Amino acid sequence: MSTAAKSIREAFVEASSFLGKLGVAEAASCVELLLQHLLGCSRTELLFRFPEQFPVELAETWRQLVERKAAGEPVQYITGEQDFFGLPFAVSPAVLIPRPETELLVEALLHEGSRLFPQGAPLLADVGTGSGAIPVTVAHARPAWRVAASDISAAALEMARLNAQRHGVAARVEWLEGDLLEPFIARRIAPDILVSNPPYIPDGDLPALMPEVRLFEPHTALFGGVEGLDLYRRMISQLPQLPRIPTVVGFEVGIRQAEAVAAMLRAAADWDEIRFVPDLQGIDRHVIAIRSRD
């Protein structure tokens, strides 16, 4: 890209065109986010600053940011941030980037928890928490709820702790390192609401993934075995080892996996209701199982 003097608008147009010609999806939106990150401003502030001259002292840093995006790196890893449920979350290659569809799972669980525990403080446990988006959001939205979260990755838990501190809920979330439900079983923790967005991409789908995902996001947070169902099988088989079966279980699932996961849940316990929550594309993306409270 040219290093000649230009306005911020011209830098935006030039970078958007450059990335667009390389086939980068939503190139203009990516460039907006990178400019906001570089200039330390909001989107509205950026638009007001478009006529200004691009800061010459930032030209080399800007070139490097655009080249990282051109190489396929997710813009969230470049800026170190992703919004989730209206809150900014720090992210890095140690964790999966939170997706908008997972907001629908949180929304469903907040609703069910408020309905089933109107006078109480249910314990919500998030298994495989990654950036901590789910437990931090729940703790922020429901101050009376108790929240716990686990991950097998110490690096992910550190990122989750930082996000909890950022949003003022660090003292209200218990962090557990370990594999799936094992830390809850070992400590005799009985979640009222169990939630998980585990790795669910079939191993054979690796070549078909977008380069941003395939080359940069952690594979341990993406792939779930030949059918993509291994982590569900293991978690559901562990449910009877908890002090009691949770009142609500909520799983995010991959395409065409909802019925298979629902069948596993039906075989593991008696539920009053198992329903699916579709994403914005109409895909059954979440499985919610509900049973009578003990």
Secondary structure, DSSP 8 states (H G I E B T S, - for coil): ---S--BHHHHHHHHHHHHHHTT-TTHHHHHHHHHHHHHT--HHHHHHHTTSB--GGGHHHHHHHHHHHHTT--HHHHHTEEEETTEEEE--TTS----HHHHHHHHHHHHHHHHH-TTS--EEEEES-TT-HHHHHHHHH-TTSEEEEEES-HHHHHHHHHHHHHTT-GGGEEEEESSTTHHHHHTT---SEEEE----B-GGGGGGS-HHHHHHS-GGGTB-SSSS-HHHHHHHHHGGGSSS--SEEEEE--TT-HHHHHHHHHHHS--SEEEEEE-TTS-EEEEEEE----
